[in-house]
């Protein structure tokens, strides 16, 4: 039965493709949503049956690939880790599917959209249920292809096409690292099966190999390359530039990508391979530093953005940083806990933003909003709930998960952990600040847009509001419900063998014994950020403008996203573009085409033009030609003797 969780979304996608355009478009909504609801219910049953009750279930298994010593079976893995991910993915995806009924109602390609959406879900479920690296890689690439299709869904928009290409190319950089890591593991372990790799990992702790005359540790190099793949998928620093541009896709796509699917794939992959990463301390420290810097870096950019979806997008990037530095400190349960709570409140925030955009006739610039809480009070309240969870305010889901991550960082007791703690605390203040900046600019003050648009502002239809209420419940209760189960003192019994933590990596256990001020500090930080935002955008509305003038260099640095796009364009894109144009004009057109087919054809055309002049149509010309030919033959005959 649990195998259906993976394949039901694929069935829905196929049905939407086959029948959506032939019959009414409503059939595509019905088929995909029905399959998703069924998959969601089965995943919740599986979560209780496998993760909580500890009833074992083996997915179907059959030979898939055999080449020499390489034998790969197609096998679905159902353990606590995969069941948690399936529950999160199917739940959020179902809400997004239902939301899309209203949001995409006026689009002419509804069936295509629903097919893409379900295929995206299938690829993610395949990824999290894989029992070997190759099968995981198939799901990994499937998610990448689906994201390309969804980001560029409105393909008639140039910006959407460019965003889709950018997401695809940047992720290919990370995927190259992932592929190298996969190949390297096979060359050394002679298997791609997770269970066999995990058994062999301890024996490779001190095993080195030589690459380009450099001696490197097998496990360290393998884990490093795999994490490069995770950096691309989960939009960590240096490979993050695709994530904000992904907002060119429809809002349901943004919610699905940012909340439960693509961006969480990297976190899941590292958690799945925890029995390998635990023996690579250098890589774990590297992950911690990258995650901590990303959490802080992304939050600084969100402070100055005006596109409502981009603010939430950079928030996603920042929260993923929290998850990764928790992973780097061997607190995999804490990372998974934050992944779960984040899925609910981030999906809520994106879909609320979609409702605002929908109500304001597709307006996304917060500078053209303001004072709309009277028009859309329900969306306003729900946006508050999502923001409270994101800011880590007590009794909301984000409070429990973010709090435990900061406690883990403090409890690590080393310089890397302390660095992560400081970065996480500063990012927490910024998170609360930009969350309430979004609320104040969007819902409070005077309306700054067009008057005719203001008169038409309205709450979204019921099909769009129902998922918001469900996600709001998850944003409030998921933290309280899962905190003891995921990260409590008995959490090791919950995760069993799905997550491995090496003896001595006790940051998660030590987190229970940190000073009281550490436990209360995140609350203070959240309140501080909200208070500063209130001063800036309610009590002293002129303060943001004044600050942007006096801190102009810092403001421009944040507003222009630290100039990463410009730097990449100058360092990578322009040189590659120059080389490509040069090769096209010189090598391709002049050399290859000049001496190849085009050259041969041009020579034939040249000689045919010359020969065509001989055919004048006059009889005496032809007679003279015959005379010359006959004379030449006679001369040749006599000269030969």
C-alpha positions as CSV (number, residue, x, y, z in Angstrom):
1,X,0.0,0.0,0.0
2,X,2.8,2.4,0.9
3,X,4.2,2.1,-2.6
4,X,1.2,4.1,-3.8
5,X,2.4,7.2,-2.0
6,X,5.2,7.6,-4.6
7,X,3.2,6.6,-7.7
8,X,-0.2,8.2,-7.1
9,X,1.1,11.7,-8.0
10,X,2.6,10.2,-11.2
11,X,-0.7,8.7,-12.1
12,X,-2.4,12.1,-11.5
13,X,0.2,13.8,-13.7
14,X,-0.4,11.3,-16.6
15,X,-4.2,11.6,-16.3
16,X,-3.9,15.4,-16.5
17,X,-1.7,15.1,-19.6
18,X,-3.9,12.6,-21.3
19,X,-7.4,13.9,-20.6
20,X,-7.1,17.4,-19.4
21,X,-7.2,19.0,-22.8
22,X,-9.6,16.6,-24.5
23,X,-12.3,16.9,-21.8
24,X,-12.9,19.8,-19.5
25,X,-9.9,21.3,-17.6
26,X,-11.7,20.5,-14.4
27,X,-10.8,16.8,-14.9
28,X,-7.1,17.7,-14.5
29,X,-7.8,19.4,-11.2
30,X,-10.0,16.4,-10.0
31,X,-7.5,13.7,-11.1
32,X,-4.4,15.3,-9.6
33,X,-6.0,16.5,-6.4
34,X,-7.7,13.1,-5.8
35,X,-4.4,11.3,-6.2
36,X,-2.7,13.8,-4.0
37,X,-5.3,13.5,-1.2
38,X,-5.1,9.8,-1.3
39,X,-1.3,9.9,-1.2
40,X,-1.4,12.3,1.7
41,X,-3.7,10.0,3.8
42,X,-1.6,7.0,3.1
43,X,1.6,8.9,4.0
44,X,0.0,9.9,7.4
45,X,-0.9,6.3,8.0
46,X,2.6,5.2,7.0
47,X,4.0,7.8,9.4
48,X,2.1,6.4,12.3
49,X,2.6,2.8,11.3
50,X,6.3,2.9,10.4
51,X,7.8,5.9,12.3
52,X,5.8,5.7,15.5
53,X,4.6,2.1,15.8
54,X,7.9,0.8,14.3
55,X,6.2,-1.7,12.0
56,X,8.7,-2.7,9.3
57,X,7.7,-2.4,5.7
58,X,9.8,-3.3,2.7
59,X,9.0,-1.7,-0.6
60,X,8.9,-3.7,-3.8
61,X,12.2,-4.6,-5.2
62,X,13.3,-5.7,-8.7
63,X,16.6,-5.7,-10.7
64,X,17.0,-2.4,-12.5
65,X,20.6,-2.0,-13.8
66,X,23.4,-4.5,-14.2
67,X,26.7,-3.5,-15.7
68,X,29.9,-5.4,-14.8
69,X,30.2,-5.3,-11.1
70,X,27.5,-2.6,-10.8
71,X,24.2,-4.1,-9.7
72,X,21.4,-1.7,-8.8
73,X,17.9,-2.7,-7.7
74,X,14.9,-0.5,-7.9
75,X,13.7,-0.5,-4.3
76,X,11.7,1.9,-2.2
77,X,12.9,2.5,1.3
78,X,10.4,3.1,4.0
79,X,11.9,4.1,7.4
80,X,11.3,7.0,9.9
81,X,13.3,9.5,7.8
82,X,11.5,8.8,4.5
83,X,8.1,8.6,6.2
84,X,8.6,12.1,7.8
85,X,9.6,13.5,4.4
86,X,6.7,11.8,2.6
87,X,4.3,13.2,5.1
88,X,5.6,16.7,4.7
89,X,5.8,16.6,0.9
90,X,2.3,15.1,0.3
91,X,0.6,17.4,2.8
92,X,2.1,20.6,1.5
93,X,1.7,19.5,-2.1
94,X,-1.9,18.6,-1.6
95,X,-2.6,22.1,-0.1
96,X,-0.8,23.7,-3.1
97,X,-2.8,21.6,-5.6
98,X,-6.1,22.6,-4.0
99,X,-5.0,26.3,-3.8
100,X,-4.2,26.1,-7.6
101,X,-7.9,25.5,-8.4
102,X,-8.6,29.2,-7.7
103,X,-5.2,30.7,-8.4
104,X,-4.9,29.2,-11.9
105,X,-8.6,29.3,-12.8
106,X,-8.1,31.9,-15.5
107,X,-5.1,30.4,-17.0
108,X,-5.4,28.7,-20.4
109,X,-2.9,25.9,-19.6
110,X,-4.4,24.6,-16.3
111,X,-4.0,21.0,-17.3
112,X,-0.4,21.4,-18.2
113,X,0.2,23.2,-14.9
114,X,-1.4,20.5,-12.8
115,X,0.5,17.8,-14.7
116,X,3.8,19.6,-14.0
117,X,2.9,20.1,-10.3
118,X,2.1,16.4,-9.8
119,X,5.2,15.3,-11.6
120,X,7.3,17.5,-9.4
121,X,5.7,15.9,-6.3
122,X,6.4,12.4,-7.8
123,X,10.1,13.2,-8.4
124,X,10.5,14.5,-4.8
125,X,8.8,11.4,-3.3
126,X,11.0,9.2,-5.5
127,X,14.0,11.0,-4.1
128,X,13.1,10.6,-0.4
129,X,12.1,6.9,-0.8
130,X,15.2,5.8,-2.7
131,X,17.3,3.0,-1.3
132,X,20.5,3.7,-3.3
133,X,22.4,6.7,-4.6
134,X,21.6,6.1,-8.3
135,X,17.8,6.0,-7.7
136,X,18.1,9.1,-5.5
137,X,20.0,10.8,-8.3
138,X,17.1,10.0,-10.7
139,X,14.7,11.7,-8.3
140,X,17.2,14.5,-7.8
141,X,17.3,15.2,-11.6
142,X,13.6,14.8,-11.9
143,X,13.0,17.5,-9.4
144,X,15.4,19.7,-11.4
145,X,13.6,19.1,-14.7
146,X,10.2,19.7,-13.0
147,X,11.4,23.0,-11.5
148,X,12.6,24.1,-14.9
149,X,9.1,23.4,-16.4
150,X,7.3,25.1,-13.5
151,X,9.5,28.2,-13.2
152,X,9.2,28.8,-16.9
153,X,5.5,27.9,-17.0
154,X,4.6,31.3,-18.4
155,X,7.1,30.8,-21.2
156,X,5.9,33.8,-23.2
157,X,7.4,36.0,-20.6
158,X,11.1,36.5,-21.2
159,X,11.9,36.9,-17.5
160,X,10.3,33.5,-16.8
161,X,12.4,31.8,-19.5
162,X,15.6,33.4,-18.2
163,X,14.7,32.4,-14.6
164,X,14.0,28.8,-15.6
165,X,17.3,28.6,-17.5
166,X,19.2,30.2,-14.6
167,X,17.7,27.7,-12.1
168,X,18.6,24.8,-14.4
169,X,22.2,25.9,-15.1
170,X,23.1,26.8,-11.5
171,X,21.7,23.5,-10.3
172,X,23.7,21.7,-13.0
173,X,26.9,23.1,-11.3
174,X,25.8,21.5,-8.0
175,X,24.7,18.4,-9.7
176,X,28.1,17.9,-11.3
177,X,29.5,17.8,-7.8
178,X,26.9,15.3,-6.8
179,X,27.6,13.1,-9.8
180,X,31.4,13.2,-9.0
181,X,30.7,12.2,-5.4
182,X,28.4,9.4,-6.5
183,X,31.0,8.0,-9.0
184,X,33.8,8.3,-6.4
185,X,31.7,6.4,-3.8
186,X,31.1,3.6,-6.3
187,X,34.8,3.4,-7.4
188,X,35.8,3.0,-3.7
189,X,32.8,1.2,-2.2
190,X,31.9,-0.9,-5.2
191,X,28.2,-0.4,-4.4
192,X,25.6,2.4,-4.5
193,X,23.2,0.7,-2.0
194,X,22.8,2.8,1.1
195,X,22.8,-0.1,3.6
196,X,26.1,-1.5,2.2
197,X,27.7,2.0,2.0
198,X,26.8,2.6,5.6
199,X,28.3,-0.7,6.7
200,X,31.5,0.0,4.9
201,X,31.9,3.7,5.9
202,X,33.8,3.1,9.2
203,X,36.5,1.1,7.4
204,X,37.3,4.0,5.1
205,X,38.0,6.5,7.8
206,X,41.7,6.4,7.3
207,X,41.7,5.4,3.7
208,X,43.3,7.9,1.3
209,X,43.6,8.1,-2.4
210,X,45.5,10.1,-5.0
211,X,43.8,12.6,-7.4
212,X,46.0,14.7,-9.6
213,X,49.0,13.9,-7.4
214,X,47.1,15.1,-4.3
215,X,46.5,12.7,-1.5
216,X,42.9,13.0,-0.2
217,X,40.7,11.1,2.2
218,X,38.0,9.1,0.5
219,X,35.2,9.9,2.8
220,X,36.0,13.6,3.1
221,X,36.2,14.1,-0.7
222,X,33.0,12.0,-1.4
223,X,31.0,13.9,1.2
224,X,32.4,17.3,0.1
225,X,31.3,16.7,-3.5
226,X,27.9,15.4,-2.5
227,X,27.4,18.5,-0.4
228,X,28.2,20.7,-3.4
229,X,25.1,19.1,-5.0
230,X,23.2,20.0,-1.8
231,X,24.4,23.6,-2.0
232,X,22.9,23.9,-5.5
233,X,19.5,22.3,-4.7
234,X,19.1,24.0,-1.3
235,X,20.4,27.4,-2.6
236,X,23.3,27.8,-0.2
237,X,25.8,30.7,-0.5
238,X,27.5,30.9,-4.0
239,X,24.9,28.7,-5.6
240,X,21.8,30.6,-4.2
241,X,21.3,33.0,-7.1
242,X,18.6,31.0,-8.9
243,X,16.2,30.9,-5.9
244,X,14.9,34.6,-6.0
245,X,14.5,34.5,-9.7
246,X,12.4,31.3,-9.4
247,X,9.6,33.7,-8.2
248,X,8.8,34.2,-11.9
249,X,6.8,31.1,-11.8
250,X,3.2,31.0,-10.5
251,X,2.8,31.5,-6.7
252,X,1.8,27.8,-6.1
253,X,5.1,26.8,-7.6
254,X,7.0,29.1,-5.3
255,X,5.2,27.6,-2.3
256,X,6.0,24.0,-3.4
257,X,9.6,24.7,-4.3
258,X,10.4,26.7,-1.2
259,X,8.4,24.8,1.4
260,X,8.6,21.1,0.9
261,X,10.2,19.9,-2.2
262,X,13.3,21.0,-4.1
263,X,15.1,23.2,-1.6
264,X,14.8,20.6,1.2
265,X,16.3,17.9,-1.0
266,X,19.8,18.8,0.0
267,X,19.0,18.8,3.7
268,X,17.4,15.4,3.4
269,X,20.3,13.9,1.4
270,X,22.8,14.8,4.0
271,X,20.6,13.4,6.8
272,X,20.1,10.2,4.8
273,X,23.9,9.9,4.4
274,X,24.6,10.8,8.0
275,X,26.4,7.4,8.6
276,X,28.9,8.6,6.0
277,X,29.1,12.3,6.8
278,X,29.7,11.6,10.5
279,X,33.1,10.2,9.6
280,X,34.0,13.4,7.6
281,X,34.6,16.1,10.4
282,X,36.2,18.6,8.0
283,X,33.1,18.5,5.7
284,X,30.7,18.8,8.7
285,X,32.6,22.0,9.8
286,X,32.4,23.3,6.3
287,X,28.6,22.6,6.2
288,X,28.2,24.5,9.5
289,X,30.1,27.5,8.3
290,X,28.3,27.6,4.9
291,X,24.9,27.2,6.6
292,X,25.6,29.9,9.2
293,X,26.9,32.4,6.7
294,X,23.9,31.7,4.4
295,X,21.4,32.2,7.2
296,X,22.9,35.6,7.9
297,X,23.7,36.6,4.3
298,X,20.2,35.9,3.0
299,X,18.5,37.7,5.8
300,X,20.5,40.9,5.1
301,X,19.2,40.9,1.5
302,X,15.6,40.4,2.6
303,X,15.8,43.6,4.6
304,X,15.7,45.8,1.5
305,X,13.7,43.9,-1.1
306,X,10.3,45.3,-2.2
307,X,8.9,42.3,-4.2
308,X,6.7,40.5,-1.6
309,X,7.6,37.0,-3.0
310,X,11.4,37.8,-3.1
311,X,11.4,38.7,0.6
312,X,9.8,35.4,1.4
313,X,12.2,33.6,-1.0
314,X,15.3,35.0,0.8
315,X,13.7,34.0,4.0
316,X,13.7,30.5,2.7
317,X,17.3,30.7,1.8
318,X,18.1,31.9,5.4
319,X,16.1,29.2,7.1
320,X,17.8,26.5,5.0
321,X,21.0,27.9,6.4
322,X,19.7,27.2,9.9
323,X,19.0,23.6,8.8
324,X,22.4,23.1,7.4
325,X,24.4,24.4,10.3
326,X,22.3,22.1,12.5
327,X,23.3,19.2,10.2
328,X,26.9,20.3,10.3
329,X,26.8,20.1,14.1
330,X,25.4,16.5,13.9
331,X,22.0,17.6,15.0
332,X,20.2,15.9,12.2
333,X,16.9,15.5,14.1
334,X,16.9,19.3,14.8
335,X,17.4,20.0,11.1
336,X,14.5,17.7,10.2
337,X,12.4,19.2,12.9
338,X,12.9,22.7,11.4
339,X,12.4,21.4,7.9
340,X,9.0,20.1,9.0
341,X,7.8,23.2,10.8
342,X,9.2,25.4,8.1
343,X,7.2,23.6,5.4
344,X,3.9,24.6,7.0
345,X,4.6,28.2,7.8
346,X,6.6,28.9,4.6
347,X,3.9,27.4,2.4
348,X,1.4,29.5,4.4
349,X,3.4,32.7,3.8
350,X,3.8,32.1,0.1
351,X,0.1,31.2,-0.5
352,X,-0.9,34.3,1.6
353,X,1.3,36.4,-0.6
354,X,-0.4,34.8,-3.6
355,X,-3.8,35.8,-2.2
356,X,-2.5,39.4,-1.8
357,X,-1.2,39.4,-5.4
358,X,-4.4,37.8,-6.6
359,X,-6.5,40.4,-4.8
360,X,-4.4,43.3,-6.0
361,X,-4.6,42.4,-9.7
362,X,-1.1,40.7,-9.9
363,X,0.7,43.5,-8.1
364,X,3.9,42.2,-6.2
365,X,5.6,45.5,-5.3
366,X,5.0,46.3,-1.7
367,X,5.6,50.0,-2.4
368,X,2.3,50.0,-4.3
369,X,0.4,48.3,-1.5
370,X,-0.5,49.4,2.0
371,X,-3.7,49.7,4.0
372,X,-5.3,46.6,2.5
373,X,-6.0,44.8,5.8
374,X,-9.5,46.2,5.8
375,X,-10.1,44.6,2.4
376,X,-8.6,41.2,3.1
377,X,-8.7,40.8,6.9
378,X,-8.6,37.0,6.8
379,X,-5.4,36.9,4.7
380,X,-4.0,39.5,7.0
381,X,-4.6,37.4,10.1
382,X,-3.1,34.3,8.4
383,X,-0.1,36.2,7.3
384,X,0.4,37.2,10.9
385,X,0.3,33.6,11.9
386,X,2.9,32.6,9.3
387,X,5.2,35.6,10.3
388,X,4.9,34.8,14.0
389,X,6.1,31.2,13.3
390,X,8.9,32.4,11.1
391,X,10.1,34.9,13.7
392,X,10.2,32.2,16.3
393,X,7.6,33.8,18.6
394,X,6.7,31.4,21.5
395,X,4.0,28.8,21.0
396,X,4.2,29.0,17.2
397,X,6.0,26.2,15.4
398,X,9.1,28.1,14.3
399,X,9.8,28.9,18.0
400,X,10.4,25.3,18.9
401,X,12.5,24.3,15.9
402,X,14.6,27.5,15.6
403,X,15.2,27.6,19.4
404,X,16.6,24.0,19.5
405,X,19.0,24.8,16.6
406,X,20.4,27.9,18.3
407,X,20.7,25.9,21.5
408,X,22.6,23.1,19.7
409,X,25.0,25.7,18.2
410,X,25.7,27.1,21.6
411,X,26.0,23.6,23.2
412,X,28.5,22.4,20.5
413,X,31.3,23.9,22.6
414,X,33.6,24.8,19.8
415,X,34.5,27.8,17.7
416,X,32.5,26.6,14.7
417,X,29.4,26.2,16.8
418,X,29.9,29.6,18.5
419,X,30.2,31.2,15.0
420,X,27.0,29.5,13.9
421,X,25.3,30.7,17.1
422,X,26.3,34.3,16.6
423,X,25.2,34.3,12.9
424,X,22.0,32.5,13.8
425,X,21.2,35.1,16.5
426,X,21.8,38.1,14.2
427,X,19.8,36.4,11.4
428,X,16.9,35.9,13.9
429,X,16.7,39.7,14.6
430,X,16.8,40.4,10.8
431,X,14.1,37.7,10.2
432,X,11.7,39.3,12.6
433,X,12.4,42.7,11.2
434,X,11.8,41.9,7.5
435,X,8.8,39.8,8.4
436,X,7.0,42.8,10.0
437,X,8.4,45.1,7.4
438,X,6.5,43.0,4.9
439,X,3.3,43.1,7.0
440,X,3.5,46.9,7.6
441,X,4.3,47.8,4.0
442,X,1.6,45.4,2.6
443,X,-1.3,45.8,5.1
444,X,-0.8,49.0,7.0
445,X,-0.4,52.7,6.2
446,X,-2.0,54.4,3.2
447,X,-2.7,52.6,0.0
448,X,-0.1,53.7,-2.6
449,X,-1.3,51.9,-5.7
450,X,-3.9,52.7,-8.3
451,X,-7.3,53.7,-7.1
452,X,-9.2,51.4,-9.5
453,X,-7.2,48.4,-8.2
454,X,-8.0,49.3,-4.6
455,X,-11.7,49.2,-5.3
456,X,-11.4,45.7,-6.6
457,X,-9.4,44.2,-3.8
458,X,-11.1,41.2,-2.4
459,X,-10.5,38.0,-0.4
460,X,-9.6,34.9,-2.4
461,X,-12.2,32.3,-3.2
462,X,-12.9,29.4,-0.9
463,X,-10.7,26.9,-2.8
464,X,-7.7,29.2,-2.1
465,X,-8.6,30.0,1.5
466,X,-9.1,26.4,2.7
467,X,-5.5,25.3,2.3
468,X,-4.4,28.5,4.2
469,X,-6.5,27.5,7.2
470,X,-5.0,24.0,7.2
471,X,-1.4,25.4,6.9
472,X,-2.1,27.9,9.6
473,X,-3.1,25.1,12.0
474,X,0.2,23.3,11.1
475,X,2.1,26.6,11.7
476,X,0.7,26.8,15.2
477,X,0.6,23.2,16.3
478,X,3.3,21.3,14.4
479,X,6.1,22.6,16.7
480,X,4.3,21.6,19.9
481,X,3.3,18.2,18.4
482,X,6.7,17.1,17.1
483,X,9.1,18.7,19.5
484,X,9.5,15.8,21.9
485,X,9.1,13.2,19.2
486,X,11.8,14.7,16.9
487,X,14.3,16.3,19.3
488,X,13.3,15.1,22.8
489,X,15.4,13.0,25.1
490,X,14.0,9.9,23.6
491,X,14.2,11.1,20.0
492,X,17.0,8.5,19.2
493,X,14.3,5.8,19.7
494,X,12.1,7.6,17.2
495,X,14.7,8.0,14.4
496,X,16.1,4.5,15.1
497,X,18.5,3.5,12.3
498,X,17.4,6.1,9.8
499,X,19.8,8.7,11.3
500,X,23.2,7.9,12.7
501,X,25.1,10.2,15.1
502,X,28.6,9.2,16.1
503,X,29.5,8.8,19.7
504,X,31.0,12.1,21.0
505,X,28.9,14.3,18.7
506,X,26.6,15.3,21.6
507,X,25.5,18.8,20.7
508,X,21.8,17.8,20.6
509,X,22.0,16.1,24.0
510,X,24.0,19.0,25.5
511,X,21.3,21.4,24.2
512,X,19.1,20.3,27.1
513,X,21.6,21.7,29.6
514,X,22.4,25.1,28.1
515,X,22.0,28.2,30.4
516,X,18.5,29.6,30.8
517,X,19.5,32.8,29.0
518,X,20.3,30.8,25.9
519,X,16.8,29.3,25.9
520,X,15.2,32.8,26.4
521,X,17.5,34.6,24.0
522,X,15.7,33.7,20.7
523,X,12.5,35.2,22.2
524,X,14.3,38.4,23.0
525,X,15.7,38.5,19.5
526,X,12.3,38.0,17.9
527,X,10.7,40.7,20.0
528,X,13.7,43.1,19.3
529,X,13.3,42.6,15.5
530,X,9.5,43.2,15.6
531,X,10.0,46.3,17.8
532,X,12.6,47.8,15.4
533,X,10.3,47.2,12.4
534,X,7.5,48.9,14.3
535,X,9.7,51.9,15.0
536,X,10.8,52.1,11.4
537,X,7.5,51.6,9.6
538,X,4.8,52.7,12.1
539,X,6.1,55.1,14.6
540,X,8.7,56.9,12.4
541,X,7.8,56.2,8.7
542,X,10.6,58.6,7.5
543,X,13.3,56.5,9.3
544,X,13.8,53.9,6.5
545,X,14.5,56.6,3.9
546,X,16.9,58.5,6.2
547,X,18.7,55.3,7.1
548,X,19.1,54.3,3.4
549,X,20.7,57.7,2.8
550,X,23.1,57.7,5.8
551,X,24.0,54.0,5.2
552,X,24.0,54.2,1.5
553,X,26.8,51.7,0.7
554,X,25.3,49.1,3.0
555,X,21.8,49.7,1.6
556,X,22.9,49.3,-2.0
557,X,24.9,46.2,-1.1
558,X,21.8,44.6,0.4
559,X,19.4,46.0,-2.3
560,X,21.6,44.7,-5.1
561,X,21.9,41.3,-3.4
562,X,25.6,41.7,-2.7
563,X,26.2,42.1,-6.5
564,X,26.5,38.3,-6.9
565,X,24.6,38.3,-10.2
566,X,26.9,41.1,-11.5
567,X,30.0,39.4,-10.4
568,X,29.0,36.1,-11.9
569,X,28.1,37.8,-15.1
570,X,31.5,39.5,-15.3
571,X,33.6,36.5,-14.2
572,X,31.7,33.6,-15.8
573,X,28.9,34.6,-18.2
574,X,30.6,37.3,-20.3
575,X,33.8,35.3,-20.9
576,X,31.8,32.1,-21.8
577,X,29.6,34.2,-24.0
578,X,32.6,35.8,-25.7
579,X,34.3,32.4,-26.3
580,X,31.0,31.0,-27.6
581,X,30.5,33.8,-30.1
582,X,34.2,33.6,-31.2
583,X,34.0,29.9,-31.8
584,X,30.7,30.3,-33.7
585,X,32.0,33.1,-36.0
586,X,35.5,31.8,-36.6
587,X,35.7,28.1,-36.1
588,X,32.1,27.2,-37.0
589,X,31.2,29.6,-39.8
590,X,34.6,30.2,-41.4
591,X,36.6,27.0,-40.8
592,X,34.1,24.1,-40.4
593,X,31.4,25.5,-42.7
594,X,34.0,27.1,-45.0
595,X,35.8,23.8,-45.7
596,X,32.8,21.6,-45.0
597,X,29.4,21.3,-46.5
598,X,28.8,25.0,-47.0
599,X,32.2,25.4,-48.7
600,X,31.7,22.5,-51.1
601,X,28.2,23.7,-52.0
602,X,29.4,27.2,-52.6
603,X,32.2,25.9,-54.9
604,X,29.6,24.0,-56.9
605,X,27.4,27.0,-57.2
606,X,30.4,29.1,-58.4
607,X,31.3,26.6,-61.1
608,X,27.7,26.1,-62.1
609,X,27.3,29.9,-62.6
610,X,30.4,29.9,-64.9
611,X,29.3,26.9,-66.9
612,X,25.8,28.3,-67.3
613,X,27.3,31.2,-69.3
614,X,28.4,28.7,-72.0
615,X,24.7,27.8,-72.7
616,X,23.8,31.0,-74.8
617,X,21.1,29.4,-76.9
618,X,22.9,30.2,-80.3
619,X,23.5,27.4,-82.7
620,X,26.8,28.8,-84.0
621,X,28.2,28.8,-80.4
622,X,27.4,25.2,-79.9
623,X,28.9,24.4,-83.4
624,X,32.0,26.2,-82.5
625,X,32.1,24.3,-79.2
626,X,31.8,21.0,-81.1
627,X,34.6,22.1,-83.5
628,X,36.9,22.8,-80.5
629,X,36.1,19.5,-78.9
630,X,36.7,17.5,-82.1
631,X,39.9,19.4,-82.8
632,X,41.1,18.6,-79.2
633,X,40.3,14.9,-79.6
634,X,42.3,14.7,-82.9
635,X,45.3,16.5,-81.3
636,X,45.2,14.1,-78.3
637,X,45.0,11.1,-80.6
638,X,48.0,12.2,-82.8
639,X,50.1,13.3,-79.8
640,X,49.6,10.0,-78.1
641,X,51.5,8.3,-80.9
